[in-house]
Amino acid sequence: MKKSASSSPFHARNRHQGEYDFAALTAAHPPLAAKVRPNGYGVQSIDFADPDAVMLLNQALIKLFYGIDWQLAPGSLCPPVPGRADYLHYLADLLALDNHGVIPTVDVLDIGCGANCIYPLIGAAEYGWRFTGTEIDETAIKAANRIVAANPGLARQIRLRRQKNSDAVLSGVVSKNEFFHAVMCNPPFHASAEEAAAGSQRKVRNLGLDKSAPLNFGGQHNELWCVGGEKAFVGKMIGESVALGRQVIWFTSLVSRKENLATLEKQLKALDVAEVRVVNMAQGQKQSRFLAWSFMPAAQRTKLLSR
């Protein structure tokens, strides 16, 4: 989570720069006030080891900056809003490169939108983009639809559909007549339930909590892990993207582990890909990135984006 401007150099257009303004945040979302108190430096803050406080903070952020009522279903992943916004801003920059430097209004396919629907919510509010979110879990789809329905106007910009094939990423969710300017994805990070549990315990130790303490962020198993981890997931996404090369301008996916890039880039080089980019995003001491690839040459991308 972001705590100060010096430790969090977000994208220049990211609204979440500098220290948190807790007066404004509690005014936007009054339930947060019960969790705000002076820290060891006498500065208003929250206990970032308290999952309820972190949930309320992120609800306040999305309410204050985007005007969205974000009620999450119990047990669903509570992503940190500032970092999620960065992916969208850097994706906007990528699209602008093919549109004479102007950020276009586009149609985006979000793979694995989850119960929180975070990327479509921010992207619709920030850029007026239209989103189609896919999700394997039917309960998550229902929870995300409740969020969309609770916010007037979002139903015109966000639609959700279920991925019925648990072994597929892109296959089966795009009809032959559909076109998307971009695909985005935050793939499951871990390779197994055991690896996810070990990662959870590391977070608990780093926060100095009791082993039985809950984590800051929840998440269902399909959000946290899949067989083979993110490398296998993104690799499958790359393989399935070939069939949609004329229906999508840019395919993108977060790649949390830098060491996975070489394998994925090698896989892309073996295909008839027109361009591959690695877009780096620095968030404090955390280094993040997304991998982007397109089967269309630059001139064709520009023609399609400038329509």
C-alpha positions as CSV (number, residue, x, y, z in Angstrom):
1,M,0.0,0.0,0.0
2,K,1.1,3.5,-0.7
3,K,2.1,5.6,2.3
4,S,4.0,8.6,1.1
5,A,5.0,10.3,-2.1
6,S,8.7,9.6,-1.5
7,S,8.1,5.8,-1.3
8,S,5.6,5.5,-4.1
9,P,6.4,7.1,-7.4
10,F,3.1,6.2,-9.2
11,H,2.3,7.1,-12.7
12,A,2.0,10.9,-13.2
13,R,-1.8,10.6,-13.8
14,N,-2.4,8.4,-10.8
15,R,-4.7,10.2,-8.5
16,H,-3.1,8.5,-5.4
17,Q,0.0,10.6,-5.0
18,G,1.5,11.8,-1.6
19,E,0.2,11.2,1.8
20,Y,-3.4,9.9,2.4
21,D,-5.8,12.8,3.2
22,F,-7.7,11.0,5.9
23,A,-10.0,14.0,6.5
24,A,-11.2,13.8,2.9
25,L,-11.3,10.0,2.9
26,T,-13.4,9.8,6.1
27,A,-15.7,12.4,4.8
28,A,-16.2,10.3,1.6
29,H,-16.6,7.1,3.5
30,P,-17.5,7.7,7.2
31,P,-17.0,4.0,8.4
32,L,-13.2,4.5,7.9
33,A,-13.2,7.1,10.7
34,A,-13.3,4.3,13.4
35,K,-10.0,3.0,12.1
36,V,-8.0,6.2,11.9
37,R,-5.7,7.2,14.7
38,P,-2.3,8.8,15.2
39,N,0.6,6.6,14.4
40,G,4.0,6.5,16.2
41,Y,4.9,9.8,14.5
42,G,1.7,11.5,15.6
43,V,0.3,11.4,12.0
44,Q,-3.2,10.2,11.2
45,S,-3.1,6.7,9.7
46,I,-4.5,3.2,10.0
47,D,-3.2,-0.1,11.1
48,F,-2.1,-1.7,7.8
49,A,-2.1,-5.1,9.5
50,D,-5.8,-4.8,10.2
51,P,-7.7,-6.3,7.2
52,D,-10.9,-4.4,8.0
53,A,-9.0,-1.1,8.2
54,V,-7.4,-1.8,4.8
55,M,-10.7,-2.7,3.3
56,L,-12.3,0.5,4.5
57,L,-9.4,2.6,3.3
58,N,-9.6,1.2,-0.2
59,Q,-13.4,1.6,-0.2
60,A,-12.8,5.3,0.8
61,L,-10.2,5.7,-2.0
62,I,-12.5,4.5,-4.7
63,K,-15.4,6.5,-3.4
64,L,-13.4,9.8,-3.0
65,F,-11.5,9.6,-6.3
66,Y,-13.9,7.8,-8.6
67,G,-17.3,8.2,-7.0
68,I,-17.9,4.5,-6.8
69,D,-19.7,2.6,-4.0
70,W,-17.5,-0.5,-3.7
71,Q,-19.1,-3.1,-1.4
72,L,-17.1,-6.3,-1.6
73,A,-18.5,-9.8,-1.0
74,P,-17.0,-11.6,2.1
75,G,-13.8,-13.4,1.3
76,S,-13.2,-11.7,-2.0
77,L,-9.9,-10.2,-2.9
78,C,-9.5,-6.6,-1.7
79,P,-6.9,-5.2,-4.1
80,P,-5.0,-2.0,-3.3
81,V,-6.6,0.7,-5.4
82,P,-3.5,2.9,-6.2
83,G,-1.5,0.1,-7.7
84,R,-4.4,-1.2,-9.7
85,A,-4.9,2.2,-11.2
86,D,-1.3,2.3,-12.4
87,Y,-1.8,-0.7,-14.8
88,L,-4.7,1.3,-16.4
89,H,-2.6,4.5,-16.8
90,Y,0.3,2.7,-18.4
91,L,-2.1,0.8,-20.7
92,A,-3.5,4.2,-21.7
93,D,0.0,5.3,-22.6
94,L,0.5,2.2,-24.7
95,L,-2.7,2.8,-26.6
96,A,-1.8,6.5,-27.1
97,L,1.4,5.6,-28.8
98,D,-0.6,4.2,-31.7
99,N,-3.1,7.1,-31.6
100,H,-0.8,10.2,-32.2
101,G,-0.2,10.6,-28.5
102,V,-3.9,10.9,-27.6
103,I,-5.5,8.5,-25.1
104,P,-8.4,6.9,-27.0
105,T,-11.8,5.7,-25.8
106,V,-11.6,2.0,-26.2
107,D,-13.2,-1.4,-25.6
108,V,-11.2,-3.6,-23.1
109,L,-11.5,-7.2,-22.2
110,D,-10.5,-7.9,-18.6
111,I,-9.6,-11.5,-18.0
112,G,-10.5,-12.6,-14.5
113,C,-12.2,-9.5,-13.3
114,G,-13.0,-11.2,-9.9
115,A,-15.7,-10.3,-7.5
116,N,-14.1,-6.8,-7.0
117,C,-14.2,-5.8,-10.7
118,I,-11.5,-3.3,-9.9
119,Y,-10.1,-2.7,-13.4
120,P,-13.4,-2.1,-15.1
121,L,-14.5,0.2,-12.3
122,I,-11.5,2.5,-12.4
123,G,-11.1,2.3,-16.2
124,A,-14.7,3.3,-16.8
125,A,-14.5,6.2,-14.3
126,E,-11.0,7.4,-15.3
127,Y,-11.1,7.1,-19.1
128,G,-14.7,6.4,-20.0
129,W,-13.6,3.0,-21.4
130,R,-16.0,0.2,-22.0
131,F,-15.2,-3.1,-20.4
132,T,-16.1,-6.8,-20.8
133,G,-15.0,-8.7,-17.7
134,T,-14.6,-12.5,-17.7
135,E,-14.6,-14.7,-14.7
136,I,-14.7,-18.5,-14.0
137,D,-16.4,-18.3,-10.6
138,E,-20.2,-17.8,-10.9
139,T,-20.4,-16.4,-7.3
140,A,-17.7,-13.8,-8.2
141,I,-19.7,-12.8,-11.3
142,K,-22.8,-12.2,-9.3
143,A,-20.9,-10.2,-6.7
144,A,-19.3,-8.0,-9.4
145,N,-22.7,-7.5,-11.1
146,R,-24.0,-6.2,-7.8
147,I,-21.3,-3.6,-7.6
148,V,-22.0,-2.5,-11.2
149,A,-25.8,-2.4,-10.5
150,A,-25.3,-0.3,-7.4
151,N,-23.5,2.5,-9.3
152,P,-25.8,4.4,-11.7
153,G,-24.4,4.5,-15.3
154,L,-21.8,1.7,-14.9
155,A,-24.1,-0.9,-16.5
156,R,-23.7,1.0,-19.8
157,Q,-19.9,0.7,-19.6
158,I,-19.3,-2.7,-17.9
159,R,-20.6,-6.1,-18.9
160,L,-19.6,-9.4,-17.3
161,R,-19.6,-12.9,-18.7
162,R,-18.6,-16.2,-17.3
163,Q,-15.7,-18.3,-18.7
164,K,-17.2,-21.8,-18.6
165,N,-14.1,-23.6,-19.5
166,S,-11.8,-23.7,-16.5
167,D,-8.9,-24.8,-18.7
168,A,-9.2,-21.8,-21.0
169,V,-8.1,-18.1,-20.7
170,L,-9.3,-16.4,-23.9
171,S,-11.0,-19.2,-25.7
172,G,-14.8,-19.3,-25.5
173,V,-15.3,-15.7,-24.2
174,V,-14.9,-13.7,-27.4
175,S,-17.4,-14.2,-30.3
176,K,-16.3,-14.1,-33.9
177,N,-17.8,-10.7,-34.5
178,E,-16.3,-8.9,-31.4
179,F,-13.4,-6.5,-31.4
180,F,-11.3,-5.2,-28.5
181,H,-8.7,-2.6,-28.5
182,A,-6.9,-4.2,-25.5
183,V,-6.9,-7.2,-23.3
184,M,-5.7,-6.9,-19.7
185,C,-5.1,-9.6,-17.1
186,N,-3.8,-10.0,-13.6
187,P,-3.0,-13.7,-13.6
188,P,-3.0,-16.0,-10.5
189,F,0.5,-15.6,-9.0
190,H,1.1,-18.9,-7.3
191,A,1.5,-22.4,-8.7
192,S,-0.3,-24.3,-6.0
193,A,-2.5,-24.0,-2.9
194,E,0.6,-24.9,-0.8
195,E,2.7,-22.1,-2.4
196,A,-0.1,-19.6,-1.9
197,A,-0.4,-20.6,1.8
198,A,3.4,-20.2,2.2
199,G,3.2,-16.8,0.7
200,S,0.4,-15.9,3.1
201,Q,2.5,-17.0,6.0
202,R,5.4,-14.8,4.8
203,K,3.1,-11.8,4.8
204,V,2.0,-12.6,8.3
205,R,5.6,-12.8,9.5
206,N,6.5,-9.6,7.7
207,L,3.6,-7.8,9.5
208,G,4.7,-9.3,12.8
209,L,1.3,-10.9,13.4
210,D,0.2,-14.1,15.0
211,K,0.1,-17.0,12.5
212,S,-3.7,-17.2,13.0
213,A,-4.2,-13.6,12.0
214,P,-6.1,-12.9,8.8
215,L,-4.3,-11.4,5.8
216,N,-4.9,-7.8,4.6
217,F,-6.5,-9.1,1.4
218,G,-8.7,-12.1,0.9
219,G,-9.1,-14.0,-2.4
220,Q,-10.5,-17.2,-3.8
221,H,-8.3,-20.0,-4.9
222,N,-8.7,-19.2,-8.7
223,E,-7.6,-15.6,-7.9
224,L,-4.4,-16.6,-6.0
225,W,-3.1,-19.8,-7.7
226,C,-3.3,-22.1,-10.7
227,V,-1.3,-25.1,-11.8
228,G,2.0,-23.8,-13.1
229,G,1.5,-20.3,-11.7
230,E,1.5,-17.1,-13.7
231,K,4.1,-18.4,-16.2
232,A,1.8,-21.2,-17.2
233,F,-1.3,-19.0,-17.2
234,V,0.2,-16.2,-19.3
235,G,1.8,-18.9,-21.6
236,K,-1.7,-20.3,-22.2
237,M,-3.0,-16.8,-22.8
238,I,-0.3,-16.3,-25.4
239,G,-1.1,-19.5,-27.2
240,E,-4.8,-18.7,-27.3
241,S,-4.2,-15.1,-28.5
242,V,-3.1,-16.4,-31.9
243,A,-6.7,-17.2,-32.9
244,L,-7.8,-13.6,-31.9
245,G,-4.9,-11.7,-33.5
246,R,-7.3,-9.8,-35.8
247,Q,-9.9,-9.1,-33.1
248,V,-7.6,-7.5,-30.5
249,I,-5.0,-4.7,-31.0
250,W,-3.0,-5.2,-27.8
251,F,-2.9,-8.3,-25.5
252,T,-1.4,-7.5,-22.1
253,S,-0.8,-9.2,-18.8
254,L,0.9,-8.4,-15.6
255,V,4.0,-10.5,-14.9
256,S,4.9,-10.3,-11.2
257,R,8.0,-12.4,-11.4
258,K,10.6,-10.8,-13.7
259,E,12.3,-14.2,-14.1
260,N,9.2,-15.4,-16.1
261,L,9.7,-12.8,-18.8
262,A,12.4,-14.6,-20.7
263,T,10.3,-17.8,-21.2
264,L,7.2,-15.8,-22.2
265,E,9.1,-13.5,-24.7
266,K,10.7,-16.6,-26.2
267,Q,7.2,-18.1,-26.7
268,L,6.1,-14.9,-28.4
269,K,9.1,-14.7,-30.7
270,A,8.1,-18.2,-32.1
271,L,4.8,-16.7,-33.2
272,D,3.9,-14.3,-36.0
273,V,3.8,-11.3,-33.6
274,A,4.3,-7.8,-35.0
275,E,5.5,-6.2,-31.7
276,V,6.3,-7.1,-28.1
277,R,6.7,-4.6,-25.3
278,V,7.6,-4.9,-21.6
279,V,6.1,-1.9,-19.8
280,N,7.8,-1.3,-16.4
281,M,5.9,0.2,-13.5
282,A,7.8,1.3,-10.4
283,Q,5.7,1.5,-7.2
284,G,8.1,2.4,-4.4
285,Q,10.4,-0.5,-3.7
286,K,8.1,-2.8,-5.6
287,Q,8.9,-3.3,-9.3
288,S,5.9,-4.3,-11.4
289,R,5.4,-4.7,-15.2
290,F,3.1,-5.9,-17.8
291,L,3.9,-7.8,-21.0
292,A,2.2,-6.6,-24.2
293,W,2.0,-8.1,-27.7
294,S,0.2,-7.4,-30.9
295,F,-0.2,-9.3,-34.1
296,M,-1.0,-6.1,-36.0
297,P,1.7,-3.7,-37.5
298,A,1.8,-0.2,-36.1
299,A,0.1,1.4,-39.1
300,Q,-2.9,-1.0,-38.8
301,R,-3.1,-0.3,-35.0
302,T,-3.2,3.5,-35.6
303,K,-5.9,3.1,-38.3
304,L,-8.1,1.1,-36.0
305,L,-7.6,3.3,-32.9
306,S,-8.3,6.6,-34.8
307,R,-11.7,5.5,-36.1
